[in-house]
Amino acid sequence: MRQNINFESIAKEFLESLGVVVIIDTESRIIYMTEKYAELFKISKPYPIGQKLHDYVPNESLSAVIRTGKESVEEFFEHDGKTMVINRLLIRKDDEILGGVAFTSTGSRLTVKQLENKMSFLNKQVLFYKENYFENTGTKFNIDQIITQDHELKKVIEFTKRAARTRSAILIYGESGTGKELFAHSIHSLSQRVKMPFVILNCAAIPENLLESELFGYAEGAFTGALKGGKKGKIEQADGGTLLLDEINSMPIQLQAKLLRVVQEKEIQVIGGQNKELDVRFVFTTNQDLAEMVKEGKFREDLYYRINVVELRIPPLRQRKDDIPILVNHFIEKLNEELGAHITGVDKKAMDLLESYQWPGNIRELENMIERAFNYANSGELSVEDFERLRLKISIAENKQENSFTLRAAKEEAEKLAILRALKQTGGNKKKAAGLLDIDRSILYDKMKKYNMR
C-alpha cells in the first residue's frame, strides 16, 4: 500500500539539514532561508520573505549569479571572522531560470564532501518514499518485543542497541527459532537508516541457479528471458538502508567471492551491466558455526572475517528456562485475541511438562505447541492432556536415551494420551470416553488398569 508522503515537509527537512541556505527568485526576493542562515547574518524573526536579499546581506553575490547565469561552486567566503565554502546554484525548469540557491558550510573542503554525502543520502531517501515499490522494505519487529528475564539475553539486547548505531556488518548466530530475524529487524529500526529500505533475502530459500540474479540483479538483455529494463537485485534495492542475508551459511561458495567484493568495496557488478557504487549496511544470520565451516572448506575465510565484524549470539530456549512461563503467558494472550478463545493459563503439571522439554525448535516450537493445545481446549486452564504431542516427544526422547524405544512403546504412549484426552472431554465419564475412542467400555477399563490410570 502506497504511503501518504508530505513532500513539502521532506523538502523543508532537507533544506534545514543543509545548514546555511537561502533561496531567491529572479528579482532577488527571498523565497526561503534556514534558521542557520538567519543566525549567521543576524536576521531576526519574522524572516523577511518577499524582501530583497541585498537589503539584509549587502555583499551577497547570488543575485549576480542569476543575472549572469554563471554558477559558482566551492568558493571561499569570509564573514564575521569565519571562513566558509559557498555554493551558488541556479534553479531551472527546462531552459528557464526560476531563481537561485546559496548554501555554505564552515570549515574545510572535507566538510563540503560530508555535505555532499548528506545531500546524496537525503536525495535517496526522498526517491525511496516517492517510488515506494521495494519488496520487504519495512521492519515488522522492534527490540521491545523481545520477551525475556534472562541475564545473558538482556546483555545481548543492550549490546544490540549500541551496535545498531554503527555502520558495521553484524553476524547473528542462533539456532532455528531463537529469534534471529527479530534482532535483525531491531538493528535496522534502531539505526539512522530506519527511514530507508530494509530488504531481506533468505539464502536457503532461493534455488542456487537463481540466487545470483536475486542478489545482484541483471541488465536488460543479460540473458534469454531477462525482463525488459532489467531487474534490481536485493543489494541495489537496499541502497541507503539495510540488507538482511538470512542463513548466509547456505550461500554457495562460488557466489561468496562476489559477495566479498560488495562488502569490501561497496560496489556491485550487475549481471550484464556496469559496476555500481552502493551504500548498504549488511546484517547476516546463521544457524551453523561459520568458523567450523571455514575449517571444512565450506565457507570462505576472507568473507567470514569481513562479515563477522560485530557478533551477536542468541541463546537457545533450553538455556533460558526461566523465560518459558512468561513466553507461555504471552502466547496465550496473543492466541486468545487471534482465535477468540478464553484460555486463562496453564496448570502446574502442564507448566512442569513444558519446562522439562529441551525445545530443539526453540521459541517457534513453543508457540506452535501452545497453539496446538488451543485446539483441544477453548476455555479455562491448559492441562497436561492438551499437550499430548509434547508428552509423546518427551517419551520418545527418554526411550531413545535408554536405547529401548520400540514401535510398541510408541503405540502404548499414544494410547495413554488418547485415553486421557477422551476422559477430559467427557468429564471423566468412561462410557462416553469409550464411545469417543470407538472401543468397548471393557477394553477401556483393561487399558486404564494396564497403564495405572484411574
C-alpha positions as CSV (number, residue, x, y, z in Angstrom):
1,M,0.0,0.0,0.0
2,R,1.5,3.4,-1.0
3,Q,2.3,5.7,1.9
4,N,1.0,9.3,2.1
5,I,4.1,11.4,1.8
6,N,4.3,15.0,2.7
7,F,6.9,16.2,0.2
8,E,6.8,19.8,1.5
9,S,7.8,18.6,4.9
10,I,10.6,16.4,3.5
11,A,11.8,19.3,1.4
12,K,11.9,21.6,4.4
13,E,13.8,19.0,6.4
14,F,16.2,18.6,3.6
15,L,16.9,22.3,3.4
16,E,17.3,22.7,7.1
17,S,19.7,19.8,7.3
18,L,22.0,21.5,4.8
19,G,22.6,24.2,7.4
20,V,23.2,27.7,5.9
21,V,20.8,28.1,2.9
22,V,18.9,30.9,1.2
23,I,16.7,30.8,-1.9
24,I,15.7,33.8,-4.0
25,D,13.7,34.4,-7.2
26,T,14.9,36.2,-10.4
27,E,14.0,39.6,-8.7
28,S,16.3,38.7,-5.8
29,R,13.4,38.4,-3.5
30,I,13.8,36.0,-0.6
31,I,11.8,32.8,-1.0
32,Y,13.2,30.8,1.8
33,M,16.0,30.9,4.4
34,T,17.1,28.4,7.0
35,E,17.4,29.3,10.7
36,K,21.2,28.9,10.5
37,Y,21.4,31.4,7.6
38,A,19.3,33.9,9.6
39,E,21.6,33.4,12.6
40,L,24.8,33.8,10.6
41,F,23.7,37.1,9.1
42,K,21.9,38.2,12.3
43,I,18.4,38.4,10.7
44,S,15.7,38.2,13.3
45,K,12.2,36.7,13.0
46,P,9.9,37.1,11.3
47,Y,12.1,36.3,8.3
48,P,11.9,38.9,5.5
49,I,10.2,36.6,2.9
50,G,9.5,38.6,-0.2
51,Q,12.1,41.3,0.6
52,K,15.3,41.9,-1.4
53,L,18.2,39.8,-0.2
54,H,20.7,42.7,-0.7
55,D,18.9,44.8,1.9
56,Y,19.9,42.2,4.6
57,V,23.2,40.9,3.2
58,P,24.8,43.8,1.3
59,N,27.7,41.7,-0.1
60,E,25.7,38.8,-1.4
61,S,26.6,37.5,-4.9
62,L,23.6,35.2,-5.5
63,S,21.8,37.9,-7.5
64,A,24.8,38.3,-9.8
65,V,24.7,34.5,-10.5
66,I,21.1,34.8,-11.6
67,R,21.9,37.8,-13.8
68,T,24.9,36.2,-15.5
69,G,23.7,32.6,-15.5
70,K,27.2,31.6,-14.2
71,E,27.1,29.3,-11.2
72,S,29.9,29.1,-8.6
73,V,30.9,26.0,-6.7
74,E,33.1,25.7,-3.6
75,E,34.3,29.3,-3.4
76,F,35.8,30.6,-0.2
77,F,33.8,33.3,1.6
78,E,34.8,35.4,4.6
79,H,32.2,36.6,7.0
80,D,32.4,37.7,10.6
81,G,35.9,36.2,11.1
82,K,34.8,32.8,9.7
83,T,36.0,31.1,6.5
84,M,33.2,29.3,4.6
85,V,32.9,27.4,1.4
86,I,29.9,28.7,-0.5
87,N,28.0,27.2,-3.5
88,R,25.7,29.4,-5.6
89,L,23.5,27.5,-8.0
90,L,20.7,28.3,-10.4
91,I,17.2,26.8,-10.1
92,R,15.9,25.9,-13.5
93,K,12.9,24.5,-15.2
94,D,13.9,23.3,-18.7
95,D,15.9,26.3,-20.0
96,E,14.1,28.9,-17.8
97,I,15.9,30.3,-14.8
98,L,13.4,30.5,-11.8
99,G,15.8,31.7,-9.1
100,G,19.0,30.8,-7.2
101,V,20.1,29.0,-4.1
102,A,23.2,29.5,-2.0
103,F,24.4,27.2,0.7
104,T,27.5,27.4,2.8
105,S,29.5,25.3,5.2
106,T,32.1,26.5,7.7
107,G,35.4,24.6,7.7
108,S,37.5,22.9,5.1
109,R,36.7,21.2,1.8
110,L,36.4,17.9,3.8
111,T,33.2,19.4,5.3
112,V,31.9,20.1,1.8
113,K,32.4,16.4,0.9
114,Q,30.5,15.4,4.0
115,L,27.7,17.9,3.0
116,E,27.6,16.2,-0.5
117,N,27.3,12.8,1.1
118,K,24.4,14.1,3.3
119,M,22.7,15.6,0.2
120,S,23.1,12.3,-1.6
121,F,21.6,10.3,1.3
122,L,18.6,12.7,1.7
123,N,18.0,12.5,-2.1
124,K,17.9,8.7,-1.9
125,Q,15.5,9.0,1.0
126,V,13.1,11.2,-1.0
127,L,13.3,9.0,-4.0
128,F,12.6,5.9,-1.8
129,Y,9.4,7.5,-0.4
130,K,8.4,8.8,-3.8
131,E,8.8,5.5,-5.7
132,N,7.9,3.2,-2.7
133,Y,8.0,0.0,-4.7
134,F,10.5,-2.2,-3.0
135,E,9.6,-5.6,-1.6
136,N,10.2,-6.2,2.2
137,T,11.2,-2.6,2.9
138,G,9.6,-2.3,6.3
139,T,10.6,-3.8,9.7
140,K,7.9,-5.9,11.4
141,F,9.6,-6.2,14.8
142,N,11.5,-4.0,17.3
143,I,13.8,-4.6,20.3
144,D,10.9,-4.0,22.8
145,Q,9.1,-7.1,21.5
146,I,11.9,-9.4,22.9
147,I,10.4,-11.0,26.0
148,T,13.0,-12.2,28.5
149,Q,14.2,-12.0,32.1
150,D,17.4,-13.9,31.2
151,H,20.5,-12.1,32.3
152,E,22.6,-13.2,29.3
153,L,19.9,-12.3,26.7
154,K,19.5,-8.9,28.3
155,K,23.2,-8.3,27.8
156,V,22.8,-9.2,24.1
157,I,19.9,-6.8,23.8
158,E,21.9,-3.9,25.3
159,F,24.9,-4.7,23.0
160,T,22.5,-4.8,20.0
161,K,21.3,-1.2,20.8
162,R,24.8,0.1,20.7
163,A,25.9,-1.9,17.6
164,A,22.8,-0.7,15.7
165,R,24.0,2.8,15.7
166,T,27.2,1.9,13.8
167,R,27.7,1.1,10.1
168,S,29.5,-2.2,10.8
169,A,28.4,-5.5,9.4
170,I,26.7,-7.7,12.0
171,L,26.6,-11.5,12.2
172,I,23.8,-13.1,14.2
173,Y,24.3,-16.7,15.5
174,G,21.4,-18.7,16.8
175,E,19.6,-22.0,16.4
176,S,16.4,-22.1,14.3
177,G,13.5,-20.5,16.1
178,T,15.6,-18.4,18.6
179,G,14.5,-15.0,17.1
180,K,17.5,-14.0,14.9
181,E,15.3,-12.2,12.4
182,L,13.7,-10.2,15.3
183,F,17.1,-8.9,16.2
184,A,17.9,-8.1,12.6
185,H,14.7,-6.0,12.3
186,S,15.5,-4.3,15.5
187,I,19.0,-3.4,14.3
188,H,17.5,-1.5,11.3
189,S,14.8,0.2,13.3
190,L,17.4,1.4,15.9
191,S,19.8,2.7,13.2
192,Q,20.0,6.0,11.4
193,R,18.8,4.1,8.3
194,V,15.4,3.5,9.8
195,K,13.6,5.6,7.1
196,M,15.4,3.7,4.3
197,P,14.8,0.3,2.8
198,F,15.1,-2.9,4.9
199,V,15.4,-5.7,2.4
200,I,15.5,-9.5,3.2
201,L,16.9,-12.4,1.2
202,N,16.8,-15.9,2.6
203,C,19.8,-17.6,1.0
204,A,18.4,-21.1,1.7
205,A,15.0,-20.4,0.2
206,I,16.2,-19.4,-3.3
207,P,17.4,-22.1,-5.8
208,E,21.2,-21.9,-6.4
209,N,20.8,-21.0,-10.1
210,L,18.6,-18.0,-9.2
211,L,20.4,-16.7,-6.2
212,E,22.9,-14.6,-8.1
213,S,20.3,-12.7,-10.1
214,E,18.2,-12.2,-7.0
215,L,21.1,-10.8,-5.1
216,F,22.9,-8.7,-7.8
217,G,20.1,-8.1,-10.4
218,Y,20.7,-8.0,-14.1
219,A,20.7,-5.6,-17.0
220,E,18.3,-5.7,-19.9
221,G,19.3,-8.4,-22.4
222,A,21.7,-10.0,-20.0
223,F,20.4,-13.5,-20.8
224,T,17.5,-15.1,-22.6
225,G,14.3,-14.4,-20.7
226,A,15.6,-11.4,-18.9
227,L,12.9,-8.8,-18.1
228,K,12.7,-5.7,-20.3
229,G,14.6,-2.9,-18.5
230,G,16.5,-5.4,-16.3
231,K,15.9,-6.1,-12.7
232,K,17.3,-4.5,-9.5
233,G,18.8,-7.1,-7.2
234,K,18.3,-7.1,-3.4
235,I,21.6,-5.4,-2.8
236,E,20.7,-2.5,-5.0
237,Q,17.2,-2.3,-3.6
238,A,18.7,-1.8,-0.1
239,D,20.9,1.1,-1.2
240,G,21.0,3.6,1.7
241,G,19.4,1.1,4.0
242,T,20.0,-2.4,5.4
243,L,20.2,-5.8,3.7
244,L,19.5,-8.9,5.8
245,L,21.0,-12.0,4.3
246,D,19.3,-14.8,6.2
247,E,21.0,-18.2,6.6
248,I,24.3,-16.9,5.0
249,N,25.7,-20.4,5.7
250,S,23.6,-21.7,2.7
251,M,25.2,-19.4,0.2
252,P,27.2,-21.4,-2.5
253,I,30.9,-20.9,-2.1
254,Q,31.3,-19.6,-5.7
255,L,28.9,-16.8,-5.0
256,Q,30.7,-15.9,-1.8
257,A,33.6,-14.4,-3.7
258,K,31.2,-11.9,-5.5
259,L,29.6,-11.0,-2.2
260,L,33.0,-10.4,-0.7
261,R,33.6,-7.7,-3.3
262,V,30.4,-5.9,-2.4
263,V,31.0,-6.0,1.4
264,Q,34.6,-4.9,0.9
265,E,34.4,-2.4,-2.0
266,K,30.8,-1.2,-1.5
267,E,30.3,-1.9,-5.2
268,I,28.3,-4.4,-7.2
269,Q,28.6,-5.9,-10.6
270,V,25.2,-6.2,-12.1
271,I,24.9,-9.2,-14.4
272,G,25.3,-8.0,-17.9
273,G,25.7,-4.4,-16.7
274,Q,28.2,-2.0,-15.2
275,N,29.6,-1.6,-11.7
276,K,27.6,0.5,-9.3
277,E,28.7,2.1,-6.0
278,L,26.2,1.5,-3.2
279,D,25.8,2.4,0.5
280,V,24.4,-0.8,2.2
281,R,24.6,-1.9,5.8
282,F,24.8,-5.7,6.0
283,V,23.3,-8.0,8.6
284,F,23.8,-11.7,8.4
285,T,22.2,-14.6,10.2
286,T,23.4,-18.2,10.5
287,N,22.3,-21.3,12.4
288,Q,25.7,-23.0,11.8
289,D,29.2,-22.3,13.1
290,L,30.8,-20.5,10.3
291,A,34.3,-20.9,11.8
292,E,33.8,-24.6,11.6
293,M,32.6,-24.3,8.0
294,V,35.7,-22.3,7.2
295,K,37.9,-25.2,8.5
296,E,35.8,-27.7,6.4
297,G,36.3,-25.6,3.3
298,K,32.6,-24.8,3.0
299,F,32.8,-21.1,3.7
300,R,35.4,-18.5,2.5
301,E,37.7,-17.4,5.3
302,D,38.1,-13.9,3.8
303,L,34.4,-13.4,3.7
304,Y,33.9,-14.8,7.2
305,Y,36.2,-12.1,8.7
306,R,34.5,-9.4,6.6
307,I,31.0,-10.2,7.8
308,N,31.9,-11.1,11.4
309,V,32.8,-7.5,12.5
310,V,30.1,-7.5,15.2
311,E,28.9,-10.8,16.5
312,L,25.6,-11.5,18.3
313,R,24.9,-14.9,19.8
314,I,21.3,-15.6,20.7
315,P,21.0,-18.3,23.4
316,P,18.6,-21.3,22.8
317,L,15.4,-21.6,24.9
318,R,16.8,-24.6,26.8
319,Q,19.5,-22.3,28.3
320,R,16.8,-19.8,29.5
321,K,14.2,-22.0,31.0
322,D,13.0,-19.1,33.3
323,D,11.6,-17.4,30.2
324,I,9.2,-20.3,29.5
325,P,6.4,-19.1,31.8
326,I,6.4,-15.5,30.6
327,L,6.6,-16.7,27.0
328,V,3.7,-19.1,27.5
329,N,1.5,-16.3,29.0
330,H,2.5,-14.0,26.1
331,F,1.4,-16.6,23.5
332,I,-1.8,-17.3,25.4
333,E,-2.8,-13.6,25.4
334,K,-1.8,-13.4,21.7
335,L,-3.8,-16.5,20.7
336,N,-6.8,-15.6,22.8
337,E,-7.1,-12.4,20.8
338,E,-6.4,-14.0,17.4
339,L,-8.6,-17.1,17.9
340,G,-11.4,-15.6,20.1
341,A,-10.6,-18.2,22.8
342,H,-10.7,-17.8,26.6
343,I,-7.7,-19.7,27.9
344,T,-6.8,-18.4,31.4
345,G,-3.4,-20.0,31.7
346,V,-1.5,-23.3,32.2
347,D,-1.9,-25.5,35.2
348,K,1.2,-26.5,37.3
349,K,1.6,-30.0,35.8
350,A,1.4,-28.7,32.3
351,M,3.9,-26.0,33.1
352,D,6.3,-28.6,34.7
353,L,5.9,-30.6,31.4
354,L,6.7,-27.5,29.3
355,E,9.8,-26.7,31.4
356,S,11.1,-30.3,31.3
357,Y,11.3,-30.3,27.5
358,Q,14.6,-29.3,25.7
359,W,12.8,-27.3,22.9
360,P,15.1,-28.1,19.9
361,G,12.8,-25.8,17.8
362,N,13.1,-23.0,20.5
363,I,10.6,-20.2,20.8
364,R,8.9,-21.0,17.4
365,E,8.3,-24.6,18.6
366,L,6.9,-23.4,21.9
367,E,4.5,-21.0,20.2
368,N,3.3,-23.8,17.9
369,M,2.8,-26.2,20.8
370,I,0.7,-23.7,22.7
371,E,-1.4,-23.0,19.5
372,R,-1.9,-26.8,19.1
373,A,-3.1,-27.0,22.7
374,F,-5.7,-24.3,21.9
375,N,-7.3,-26.8,19.5
376,Y,-8.1,-29.2,22.5
377,A,-9.4,-26.5,24.9
378,N,-11.4,-23.4,24.3
379,S,-11.5,-22.0,27.8
380,G,-10.1,-22.5,31.3
381,E,-6.5,-23.6,32.0
382,L,-4.5,-25.8,29.7
383,S,-3.6,-29.1,31.2
384,V,-1.2,-32.0,30.5
385,E,-3.9,-33.7,28.4
386,D,-3.8,-30.7,26.0
387,F,-0.2,-31.4,25.3
388,E,-0.4,-34.9,24.0
389,R,2.2,-34.4,21.2
390,L,4.6,-32.9,23.7
391,R,4.2,-35.9,26.0
392,L,4.9,-38.2,23.1
393,K,8.0,-36.3,22.1
394,I,9.3,-36.4,25.7
395,S,8.6,-40.1,25.9
396,I,10.3,-40.8,22.6
397,A,13.4,-38.8,23.8
398,E,13.5,-40.7,27.1
399,N,13.2,-44.1,25.4
400,K,15.9,-43.1,22.9
401,Q,18.2,-42.2,25.8
402,E,17.5,-45.6,27.4
403,N,18.1,-47.2,24.0
404,S,14.9,-49.2,24.4
405,F,12.4,-47.3,22.2
406,T,10.2,-49.6,20.1
407,L,7.2,-49.2,18.0
408,R,5.2,-51.0,20.7
409,A,6.3,-48.4,23.3
410,A,5.2,-45.6,21.0
411,K,1.9,-47.2,20.4
412,E,1.3,-47.5,24.2
413,E,2.2,-43.9,24.8
414,A,-0.2,-42.8,22.1
415,E,-3.0,-44.9,23.6
416,K,-2.4,-43.4,27.1
417,L,-2.6,-39.9,25.7
418,A,-5.8,-40.6,23.7
419,I,-7.5,-42.1,26.8
420,L,-6.5,-39.0,28.9
421,R,-7.9,-36.7,26.2
422,A,-11.2,-38.6,25.9
423,L,-11.7,-38.7,29.7
424,K,-11.1,-34.9,29.9
425,Q,-13.6,-34.2,27.1
426,T,-16.3,-36.3,28.8
427,G,-15.7,-35.1,32.3
428,G,-14.4,-38.5,33.4
429,N,-17.4,-40.4,32.0
430,K,-15.9,-43.7,31.0
431,K,-18.9,-44.9,28.9
432,K,-18.8,-41.7,26.8
433,A,-15.0,-41.8,26.7
434,A,-15.1,-45.4,25.3
435,G,-17.6,-44.1,22.7
436,L,-15.2,-41.3,21.6
437,L,-12.4,-43.8,21.3
438,D,-14.6,-46.2,19.4
439,I,-13.8,-49.2,21.7
440,D,-15.8,-51.3,24.1
441,R,-16.1,-50.0,27.7
442,S,-14.5,-53.2,29.0
443,I,-11.5,-52.6,26.7
444,L,-11.2,-49.1,28.1
445,Y,-11.2,-50.5,31.7
446,D,-8.5,-53.0,30.8
447,K,-6.2,-50.4,29.2
448,M,-6.7,-48.0,32.1
449,K,-5.7,-50.8,34.5
450,K,-2.7,-51.7,32.3
451,Y,-1.5,-48.1,32.4
452,N,-2.3,-47.5,36.1
453,M,-4.9,-44.9,35.2
454,R,-7.8,-44.1,37.5
